[in-house]
């Protein structure tokens, strides 16, 4: 029990996209063999969903999604997330991480400046089994750094693939 968070990439594989000359020219037609899955009709598949991110009790990251994607509604529903929004989260995490690296002691504990910057930039939020709400070493090393490592490859992927979108969902 507790806060579990998922980031998914949904890729449309409708025949409209697959038969597009541009898709074929780019070599993007999926190479999926479904012969071993008798209950699935390949002609009826419309999308592929990948879990590309998972957080456990990262309530500061969840708070960011609630405020920046979910319009303040914290209701365990699935929400569409734009690439620009993910870029915004990555930038915020990188800024918090940089201030932390510049303002921590040799045991990894942040000083007041790093903690205050984190509180202003990516605040924590309390909830039923949401994890800790302080701005100590765990906040930076268990929430911020893993989020950077997760989002960086996603943001660095080629842009312009119109048939992909992202979704965020949390449950507790």
N, CA and C atoms as a LAMMPS dump frame, in Angstrom:
ITEM: TIMESTEP
0
ITEM: NUMBER OF ATOMS
516
ITEM: BOX BOUNDS ff ff ff
-5.0000000000000000e+02 5.0000000000000000e+02
-5.0000000000000000e+02 5.0000000000000000e+02
-5.0000000000000000e+02 5.0000000000000000e+02
ITEM: ATOMS id mol type element x y z
1 1 1 N 0.845 -1.173 0
2 1 2 C 0 0 0
3 1 3 C 0.889 1.234 0
4 2 1 N 0.464 2.244 -0.688
5 2 2 C 1.218 3.482 -0.754
6 2 3 C 1.097 4.095 -2.127
7 3 1 N 1.855 5.121 -2.346
8 3 2 C 1.811 5.867 -3.594
9 3 3 C 2.648 5.174 -4.667
10 4 1 N 1.985 4.703 -5.705
11 4 2 C 2.64 4.134 -6.883
12 4 3 C 2.296 5.031 -8.063
13 5 1 N 3.311 5.329 -8.89
14 5 2 C 3.122 6.272 -9.984
15 5 3 C 3.669 5.67 -11.275
16 6 1 N 2.932 5.889 -12.352
17 6 2 C 3.285 5.272 -13.631
18 6 3 C 3.297 6.317 -14.739
19 7 1 N 4.315 6.243 -15.587
20 7 2 C 4.37 7.052 -16.793
21 7 3 C 4.368 6.076 -17.961
22 8 1 N 3.432 6.287 -18.865
23 8 2 C 3.29 5.374 -20.004
24 8 3 C 3.403 6.139 -21.321
25 9 1 N 3.942 5.446 -22.317
26 9 2 C 3.979 5.977 -23.68
27 9 3 C 3 5.152 -24.495
28 10 1 N 2.098 5.828 -25.174
29 10 2 C 1.107 5.17 -26.02
30 10 3 C 1.434 5.491 -27.472
31 11 1 N 1.6 4.443 -28.259
32 11 2 C 1.927 4.609 -29.667
33 11 3 C 0.793 4.047 -30.499
34 12 1 N 0.228 4.893 -31.356
35 12 2 C -0.851 4.463 -32.229
36 12 3 C -0.295 3.573 -33.33
37 13 1 N -0.979 2.485 -33.568
38 13 2 C -0.597 1.585 -34.658
39 13 3 C -1.8 1.337 -35.565
40 14 1 N -2.691 2.324 -35.631
41 14 2 C -3.818 2.23 -36.559
42 14 3 C -3.292 2.058 -37.976
43 15 1 N -4.053 1.394 -38.806
44 15 2 C -3.624 1.173 -40.181
45 15 3 C -3.391 2.494 -40.911
46 16 1 N -4.094 3.563 -40.502
47 16 2 C -3.872 4.874 -41.096
48 16 3 C -2.409 5.286 -40.975
49 17 1 N -1.842 5.092 -39.782
50 17 2 C -0.435 5.443 -39.562
51 17 3 C 0.493 4.46 -40.266
52 18 1 N 0.176 3.204 -40.157
53 18 2 C 1.078 2.186 -40.699
54 18 3 C 1.17 2.232 -42.218
55 19 1 N 0.109 2.683 -42.861
56 19 2 C 0.106 2.744 -44.316
57 19 3 C 0.566 4.088 -44.862
58 20 1 N 0.9 5.005 -43.991
59 20 2 C 1.367 6.315 -44.41
60 20 3 C 2.729 6.188 -45.099
61 21 1 N 2.897 6.815 -46.254
62 21 2 C 4.193 6.765 -46.948
63 21 3 C 5.335 7.315 -46.082
64 22 1 N 5.06 8.363 -45.295
65 22 2 C 6.094 8.952 -44.448
66 22 3 C 6.572 7.947 -43.397
67 23 1 N 5.648 7.205 -42.805
68 23 2 C 5.998 6.208 -41.799
69 23 3 C 6.872 5.124 -42.429
70 24 1 N 6.473 4.662 -43.585
71 24 2 C 7.257 3.626 -44.275
72 24 3 C 8.622 4.159 -44.687
73 25 1 N 8.651 5.405 -45.147
74 25 2 C 9.912 6.03 -45.558
75 25 3 C 10.89 6.111 -44.387
76 26 1 N 10.373 6.412 -43.202
77 26 2 C 11.219 6.508 -42.012
78 26 3 C 11.546 5.15 -41.412
79 27 1 N 10.925 4.09 -41.928
80 27 2 C 11.169 2.75 -41.381
81 27 3 C 10.585 2.56 -40.005
82 28 1 N 9.456 3.22 -39.735
83 28 2 C 8.867 3.177 -38.4
84 28 3 C 7.733 2.175 -38.249
85 29 1 N 7.389 1.459 -39.29
86 29 2 C 6.328 0.466 -39.161
87 29 3 C 6.767 -0.581 -38.142
88 30 1 N 5.911 -0.873 -37.17
89 30 2 C 6.307 -1.834 -36.144
90 30 3 C 6.532 -3.227 -36.711
91 31 1 N 7.444 -3.925 -36.095
92 31 2 C 7.762 -5.287 -36.508
93 31 3 C 7.291 -6.226 -35.383
94 32 1 N 5.991 -6.425 -35.337
95 32 2 C 5.385 -7.23 -34.28
96 32 3 C 4.844 -8.51 -34.891
97 33 1 N 5.216 -9.613 -34.31
98 33 2 C 4.702 -10.902 -34.773
99 33 3 C 3.789 -11.444 -33.679
100 34 1 N 2.537 -11.613 -34.027
101 34 2 C 1.561 -12.039 -33.032
102 34 3 C 1.013 -13.439 -33.314
103 35 1 N 1.679 -14.183 -34.129
104 35 2 C 1.174 -15.501 -34.512
105 35 3 C 0.972 -16.426 -33.318
106 36 1 N 1.773 -16.251 -32.282
107 36 2 C 1.665 -17.129 -31.119
108 36 3 C 0.538 -16.73 -30.171
109 37 1 N -0.059 -15.583 -30.388
110 37 2 C -1.144 -15.11 -29.533
111 37 3 C -2.461 -15.257 -30.284
112 38 1 N -3.055 -16.418 -30.16
113 38 2 C -4.232 -16.761 -30.951
114 38 3 C -5.44 -15.873 -30.687
115 39 1 N -5.557 -15.316 -29.47
116 39 2 C -6.723 -14.511 -29.124
117 39 3 C -6.633 -13.064 -29.605
118 40 1 N -5.525 -12.683 -30.21
119 40 2 C -5.346 -11.304 -30.659
120 40 3 C -5.381 -11.246 -32.174
121 41 1 N -6.252 -10.383 -32.67
122 41 2 C -6.338 -10.139 -34.108
123 41 3 C -5.453 -8.933 -34.415
124 42 1 N -4.309 -9.123 -35.09
125 42 2 C -3.392 -8.018 -35.353
126 42 3 C -4.036 -6.851 -36.089
127 43 1 N -5.063 -7.113 -36.875
128 43 2 C -5.728 -6.043 -37.608
129 43 3 C -6.57 -5.145 -36.702
130 44 1 N -6.817 -5.591 -35.473
131 44 2 C -7.642 -4.81 -34.555
132 44 3 C -6.826 -4.071 -33.495
133 45 1 N -5.533 -4.233 -33.511
134 45 2 C -4.69 -3.517 -32.553
135 45 3 C -4.64 -2.054 -32.961
136 46 1 N -4.899 -1.169 -31.994
137 46 2 C -4.894 0.253 -32.308
138 46 3 C -3.785 1.017 -31.606
139 47 1 N -3.21 0.435 -30.549
140 47 2 C -2.108 1.126 -29.885
141 47 3 C -1.273 0.145 -29.076
142 48 1 N -0.077 0.578 -28.796
143 48 2 C 0.842 -0.159 -27.937
144 48 3 C 1.148 0.744 -26.756
145 49 1 N 1.017 0.223 -25.551
146 49 2 C 1.262 1.007 -24.349
147 49 3 C 2.481 0.427 -23.637
148 50 1 N 3.455 1.296 -23.355
149 50 2 C 4.667 0.891 -22.657
150 50 3 C 4.751 1.626 -21.324
151 51 1 N 5.143 0.935 -20.287
152 51 2 C 5.437 1.605 -19.027
153 51 3 C 6.883 2.067 -19.12
154 52 1 N 7.073 3.369 -19.233
155 52 2 C 8.42 3.902 -19.394
156 52 3 C 8.932 4.586 -18.133
157 53 1 N 8.081 4.646 -17.111
158 53 2 C 8.496 5.235 -15.85
159 53 3 C 7.665 4.714 -14.709
160 54 1 N 8.324 4.513 -13.579
161 54 2 C 7.635 4.074 -12.368
162 54 3 C 8.31 4.744 -11.172
163 55 1 N 7.488 5.288 -10.281
164 55 2 C 7.982 5.865 -9.039
165 55 3 C 7.249 5.191 -7.885
166 56 1 N 7.887 5.125 -6.751
167 56 2 C 7.274 4.589 -5.534
168 56 3 C 7.442 5.62 -4.429
169 57 1 N 6.32 6.163 -3.971
170 57 2 C 6.278 7.14 -2.887
171 57 3 C 7.125 8.375 -3.166
172 58 1 N 7.131 8.818 -4.403
173 58 2 C 7.813 10.067 -4.787
174 58 3 C 6.774 11.179 -4.81
175 59 1 N 6.389 11.61 -3.606
176 59 2 C 5.258 12.528 -3.513
177 59 3 C 5.536 13.914 -4.079
178 60 1 N 6.788 14.356 -4.143
179 60 2 C 7.082 15.649 -4.77
180 60 3 C 6.805 15.58 -6.274
181 61 1 N 7.168 14.46 -6.888
182 61 2 C 6.916 14.273 -8.319
183 61 3 C 5.4 14.177 -8.551
184 62 1 N 4.726 13.449 -7.678
185 62 2 C 3.267 13.341 -7.793
186 62 3 C 2.608 14.718 -7.645
187 63 1 N 3.086 15.492 -6.689
188 63 2 C 2.539 16.839 -6.481
189 63 3 C 2.717 17.677 -7.742
190 64 1 N 3.865 17.543 -8.411
191 64 2 C 4.098 18.28 -9.652
192 64 3 C 3.057 17.892 -10.707
193 65 1 N 2.805 16.599 -10.867
194 65 2 C 1.81 16.155 -11.848
195 65 3 C 0.413 16.661 -11.487
196 66 1 N 0.057 16.591 -10.212
197 66 2 C -1.268 17.07 -9.79
198 66 3 C -1.433 18.546 -10.138
199 67 1 N -0.422 19.343 -9.866
200 67 2 C -0.52 20.785 -10.098
201 67 3 C -0.358 21.176 -11.569
202 68 1 N 0.479 20.466 -12.322
203 68 2 C 0.828 20.889 -13.678
204 68 3 C 0.135 20.117 -14.794
205 69 1 N -0.464 18.998 -14.453
206 69 2 C -1.114 18.168 -15.471
207 69 3 C -2.582 17.927 -15.119
208 70 1 N -2.862 17.691 -13.854
209 70 2 C -4.188 17.261 -13.415
210 70 3 C -5.07 18.413 -12.921
211 71 1 N -4.64 19.647 -13.114
212 71 2 C -5.416 20.819 -12.708
213 71 3 C -5.852 20.75 -11.248
214 72 1 N -4.963 20.243 -10.395
215 72 2 C -5.241 20.193 -8.964
216 72 3 C -6.068 19.015 -8.501
217 73 1 N -6.524 18.171 -9.393
218 73 2 C -7.345 17.01 -9.044
219 73 3 C -6.445 15.81 -8.752
220 74 1 N -6.491 15.321 -7.532
221 74 2 C -5.691 14.161 -7.137
222 74 3 C -6.639 12.98 -6.969
223 75 1 N -6.935 12.293 -8.075
224 75 2 C -8.024 11.334 -8.068
225 75 3 C -7.702 9.952 -8.66
226 76 1 N -6.436 9.633 -8.849
227 76 2 C -6.014 8.316 -9.355
228 76 3 C -6.454 8.032 -10.787
229 77 1 N -6.915 9.028 -11.512
230 77 2 C -7.277 8.817 -12.914
231 77 3 C -6.037 8.911 -13.793
232 78 1 N -6.167 8.49 -15.027
233 78 2 C -5.091 8.587 -16.003
234 78 3 C -5.194 9.933 -16.707
235 79 1 N -4.051 10.618 -16.821
236 79 2 C -4.009 11.935 -17.438
237 79 3 C -3.008 11.964 -18.585
238 80 1 N -3.396 12.611 -19.666
239 80 2 C -2.503 12.807 -20.802
240 80 3 C -1.447 13.844 -20.428
241 81 1 N -0.204 13.564 -20.8
242 81 2 C 0.924 14.439 -20.485
243 81 3 C 1.635 14.781 -21.782
244 82 1 N 1.823 16.054 -22.023
245 82 2 C 2.551 16.479 -23.211
246 82 3 C 4.047 16.381 -23.027
247 83 1 N 4.765 16.231 -24.117
248 83 2 C 6.23 16.197 -24.075
249 83 3 C 6.763 17.48 -23.423
250 84 1 N 6.133 18.604 -23.715
251 84 2 C 6.567 19.877 -23.134
252 84 3 C 6.424 19.86 -21.618
253 85 1 N 5.369 19.226 -21.127
254 85 2 C 5.191 19.123 -19.688
255 85 3 C 6.291 18.268 -19.069
256 86 1 N 6.621 17.158 -19.716
257 86 2 C 7.711 16.314 -19.21
258 86 3 C 9.033 17.071 -19.242
259 87 1 N 9.237 17.879 -20.265
260 87 2 C 10.442 18.714 -20.324
261 87 3 C 10.468 19.685 -19.147
262 88 1 N 9.313 20.243 -18.808
263 88 2 C 9.218 21.155 -17.668
264 88 3 C 9.572 20.469 -16.364
265 89 1 N 9.088 19.252 -16.174
266 89 2 C 9.425 18.497 -14.971
267 89 3 C 10.917 18.195 -14.937
268 90 1 N 11.479 17.803 -16.074
269 90 2 C 12.91 17.52 -16.131
270 90 3 C 13.732 18.755 -15.772
271 91 1 N 13.381 19.899 -16.31
272 91 2 C 14.103 21.142 -16.007
273 91 3 C 14.027 21.45 -14.513
274 92 1 N 12.838 21.328 -13.929
275 92 2 C 12.68 21.582 -12.495
276 92 3 C 13.552 20.632 -11.676
277 93 1 N 13.55 19.351 -12.032
278 93 2 C 14.373 18.367 -11.311
279 93 3 C 15.856 18.68 -11.457
280 94 1 N 16.27 19.04 -12.663
281 94 2 C 17.686 19.355 -12.88
282 94 3 C 18.111 20.585 -12.081
283 95 1 N 17.249 21.588 -11.989
284 95 2 C 17.568 22.778 -11.198
285 95 3 C 17.692 22.429 -9.717
286 96 1 N 16.75 21.645 -9.203
287 96 2 C 16.79 21.241 -7.8
288 96 3 C 18.044 20.404 -7.533
289 97 1 N 18.349 19.495 -8.44
290 97 2 C 19.521 18.625 -8.279
291 97 3 C 20.815 19.443 -8.279
292 98 1 N 20.902 20.415 -9.172
293 98 2 C 22.108 21.256 -9.253
294 98 3 C 22.315 22.045 -7.959
295 99 1 N 21.245 22.645 -7.446
296 99 2 C 21.352 23.399 -6.187
297 99 3 C 21.743 22.454 -5.048
298 100 1 N 21.192 21.262 -5.036
299 100 2 C 21.552 20.268 -4.013
300 100 3 C 23.042 19.926 -4.086
301 101 1 N 23.539 19.643 -5.283
302 101 2 C 24.958 19.268 -5.427
303 101 3 C 25.892 20.38 -4.956
304 102 1 N 25.47 21.611 -5.148
305 102 2 C 26.284 22.754 -4.738
306 102 3 C 26.14 23.082 -3.25
307 103 1 N 25.118 22.524 -2.594
308 103 2 C 24.8 22.926 -1.218
309 103 3 C 24.503 21.735 -0.32
310 104 1 N 25.379 20.743 -0.338
311 104 2 C 25.238 19.589 0.554
312 104 3 C 26.551 19.383 1.283
313 105 1 N 26.47 18.712 2.423
314 105 2 C 27.705 18.438 3.149
315 105 3 C 28.326 17.135 2.648
316 106 1 N 29.436 16.73 3.227
317 106 2 C 30.128 15.535 2.745
318 106 3 C 29.403 14.232 3.099
319 107 1 N 28.293 14.319 3.818
320 107 2 C 27.459 13.137 4.105
321 107 3 C 26.212 13.117 3.215
322 108 1 N 26.115 14.082 2.319
323 108 2 C 24.991 14.143 1.394
324 108 3 C 23.772 14.872 1.92
325 109 1 N 23.87 15.457 3.102
326 109 2 C 22.727 16.186 3.645
327 109 3 C 22.695 17.599 3.071
328 110 1 N 21.544 18.041 2.593
329 110 2 C 21.444 19.382 2.013
330 110 3 C 21.48 20.459 3.083
331 111 1 N 21.981 21.628 2.716
332 111 2 C 21.913 22.748 3.641
333 111 3 C 20.571 23.455 3.463
334 112 1 N 20.377 24.525 4.21
335 112 2 C 19.099 25.248 4.201
336 112 3 C 18.756 25.789 2.809
337 113 1 N 19.766 26.276 2.074
338 113 2 C 19.525 26.829 0.746
339 113 3 C 18.946 25.767 -0.189
340 114 1 N 19.529 24.577 -0.207
341 114 2 C 19.05 23.497 -1.071
342 114 3 C 17.645 23.066 -0.673
343 115 1 N 17.408 22.951 0.62
344 115 2 C 16.085 22.533 1.098
345 115 3 C 15.014 23.559 0.746
346 116 1 N 15.32 24.83 0.924
347 116 2 C 14.343 25.875 0.61
348 116 3 C 14.07 25.95 -0.887
349 117 1 N 15.122 25.807 -1.695
350 117 2 C 14.929 25.829 -3.149
351 117 3 C 14.05 24.659 -3.58
352 118 1 N 14.297 23.485 -3.017
353 118 2 C 13.48 22.307 -3.339
354 118 3 C 12.03 22.533 -2.928
355 119 1 N 11.838 23.102 -1.749
356 119 2 C 10.48 23.345 -1.256
357 119 3 C 9.723 24.314 -2.163
358 120 1 N 10.408 25.287 -2.717
359 120 2 C 9.768 26.244 -3.617
360 120 3 C 9.561 25.678 -5.021
361 121 1 N 10.482 24.849 -5.478
362 121 2 C 10.459 24.378 -6.866
363 121 3 C 9.665 23.088 -7.048
364 122 1 N 9.918 22.101 -6.197
365 122 2 C 9.227 20.797 -6.267
366 122 3 C 8.803 20.391 -4.853
367 123 1 N 7.731 21.013 -4.354
368 123 2 C 7.318 20.728 -2.983
369 123 3 C 6.782 19.305 -2.803
370 124 1 N 6.959 18.802 -1.605
371 124 2 C 6.401 17.496 -1.261
372 124 3 C 4.924 17.675 -0.932
373 125 1 N 4.222 16.557 -0.82
374 125 2 C 2.817 16.582 -0.429
375 125 3 C 2.542 15.374 0.456
376 126 1 N 1.741 15.585 1.463
377 126 2 C 1.41 14.503 2.383
378 126 3 C 0.202 13.732 1.866
379 127 1 N 0.143 12.481 2.227
380 127 2 C -0.986 11.645 1.861
381 127 3 C -0.864 10.307 2.561
382 128 1 N -1.897 9.51 2.436
383 128 2 C -1.935 8.203 3.07
384 128 3 C -0.827 7.321 2.497
385 129 1 N 0.199 7.049 3.285
386 129 2 C 1.353 6.253 2.866
387 129 3 C 2.058 6.843 1.647
388 130 1 N 2.193 8.178 1.609
389 130 2 C 2.865 8.863 0.5
390 130 3 C 4.364 8.967 0.701
391 131 1 N 4.88 8.546 1.83
392 131 2 C 6.312 8.674 2.094
393 131 3 C 6.618 9.975 2.81
394 132 1 N 7.912 10.207 3.044
395 132 2 C 8.364 11.364 3.796
396 132 3 C 8.132 12.679 3.073
397 133 1 N 8.002 13.739 3.858
398 133 2 C 7.75 15.057 3.289
399 133 3 C 8.873 16.046 3.591
400 134 1 N 9.988 15.58 4.148
401 134 2 C 11.1 16.483 4.433
402 134 3 C 12.016 16.594 3.217
403 135 1 N 12.932 17.523 3.276
404 135 2 C 13.82 17.809 2.148
405 135 3 C 15.251 17.416 2.486
406 136 1 N 15.405 16.194 2.969
407 136 2 C 16.718 15.661 3.298
408 136 3 C 17.338 14.932 2.121
409 137 1 N 18.383 14.221 2.404
410 137 2 C 19.137 13.48 1.389
411 137 3 C 18.235 12.542 0.584
412 138 1 N 17.312 11.848 1.253
413 138 2 C 16.425 10.902 0.557
414 138 3 C 15.56 11.589 -0.497
415 139 1 N 15.074 12.778 -0.194
416 139 2 C 14.271 13.535 -1.159
417 139 3 C 15.047 13.695 -2.46
418 140 1 N 16.284 14.125 -2.355
419 140 2 C 17.091 14.397 -3.544
420 140 3 C 17.537 13.121 -4.25
421 141 1 N 17.95 12.122 -3.493
422 141 2 C 18.54 10.926 -4.092
423 141 3 C 17.512 9.852 -4.455
424 142 1 N 16.306 9.911 -3.888
425 142 2 C 15.285 8.906 -4.2
426 142 3 C 14.153 9.445 -5.064
427 143 1 N 14.006 10.761 -5.111
428 143 2 C 12.944 11.333 -5.928
429 143 3 C 13.498 12.114 -7.118
430 144 1 N 14.406 13.022 -6.856
431 144 2 C 14.873 13.939 -7.896
432 144 3 C 15.837 13.261 -8.873
433 145 1 N 16.904 12.672 -8.364
434 145 2 C 17.893 12.06 -9.262
435 145 3 C 17.299 10.942 -10.125
436 146 1 N 16.514 10.001 -9.565
437 146 2 C 15.923 8.956 -10.426
438 146 3 C 14.968 9.519 -11.482
439 147 1 N 14.285 10.608 -11.166
440 147 2 C 13.376 11.212 -12.141
441 147 3 C 14.17 11.798 -13.304
442 148 1 N 15.294 12.414 -13.021
443 148 2 C 16.16 12.932 -14.09
444 148 3 C 16.622 11.787 -14.977
445 149 1 N 17.089 10.713 -14.354
446 149 2 C 17.587 9.561 -15.122
447 149 3 C 16.474 8.908 -15.949
448 150 1 N 15.253 8.982 -15.476
449 150 2 C 14.116 8.401 -16.183
450 150 3 C 13.689 9.285 -17.358
451 151 1 N 13.597 10.587 -17.122
452 151 2 C 13.052 11.488 -18.132
453 151 3 C 14.047 11.879 -19.22
454 152 1 N 15.313 11.926 -18.895
455 152 2 C 16.32 12.384 -19.862
456 152 3 C 16.271 11.595 -21.173
457 153 1 N 16.282 10.255 -21.152
458 153 2 C 16.213 9.511 -22.422
459 153 3 C 14.901 9.726 -23.18
460 154 1 N 13.826 9.925 -22.448
461 154 2 C 12.527 10.156 -23.087
462 154 3 C 12.538 11.491 -23.824
463 155 1 N 13.046 12.511 -23.176
464 155 2 C 13.09 13.847 -23.766
465 155 3 C 14.092 13.889 -24.915
466 156 1 N 15.155 13.111 -24.831
467 156 2 C 16.18 13.102 -25.878
468 156 3 C 15.777 12.313 -27.121
469 157 1 N 14.664 11.581 -27.06
470 157 2 C 14.194 10.842 -28.237
471 157 3 C 13.806 11.821 -29.341
472 158 1 N 13.848 11.39 -30.59
473 158 2 C 13.454 12.277 -31.693
474 158 3 C 12.024 12.778 -31.505
475 159 1 N 11.825 14.04 -31.824
476 159 2 C 10.49 14.642 -31.739
477 159 3 C 9.787 14.503 -33.077
478 160 1 N 8.518 14.815 -33.089
479 160 2 C 7.774 14.847 -34.33
480 160 3 C 7.043 13.559 -34.657
481 161 1 N 7.051 12.584 -33.753
482 161 2 C 6.279 11.367 -33.992
483 161 3 C 4.86 11.63 -33.511
484 162 1 N 3.993 12.017 -34.42
485 162 2 C 2.654 12.474 -34.074
486 162 3 C 1.776 11.383 -33.488
487 163 1 N 2.179 10.137 -33.643
488 163 2 C 1.314 9.058 -33.197
489 163 3 C 1.687 8.548 -31.81
490 164 1 N 2.403 9.362 -31.034
491 164 2 C 2.732 8.979 -29.66
492 164 3 C 2.226 10.033 -28.686
493 165 1 N 1.796 9.575 -27.52
494 165 2 C 1.492 10.485 -26.423
495 165 3 C 1.833 9.786 -25.114
496 166 1 N 1.865 10.566 -24.035
497 166 2 C 2.243 10.047 -22.721
498 166 3 C 1.066 10.147 -21.765
499 167 1 N 1.068 9.278 -20.774
500 167 2 C 0.026 9.296 -19.74
501 167 3 C 0.666 9.095 -18.374
502 168 1 N 0.08 9.758 -17.374
503 168 2 C 0.502 9.617 -15.979
504 168 3 C -0.678 9.121 -15.169
505 169 1 N -0.383 8.195 -14.264
506 169 2 C -1.417 7.727 -13.335
507 169 3 C -0.751 7.375 -12.023
508 170 1 N -1.419 7.717 -10.94
509 170 2 C -0.953 7.351 -9.615
510 170 3 C -2.061 6.582 -8.914
511 171 1 N -1.658 5.712 -8.025
512 171 2 C -2.646 4.97 -7.218
513 171 3 C -2.091 4.802 -5.812
514 172 1 N -2.999 4.679 -4.856
515 172 2 C -2.621 4.428 -3.479
516 172 3 C -3.713 3.706 -2.767
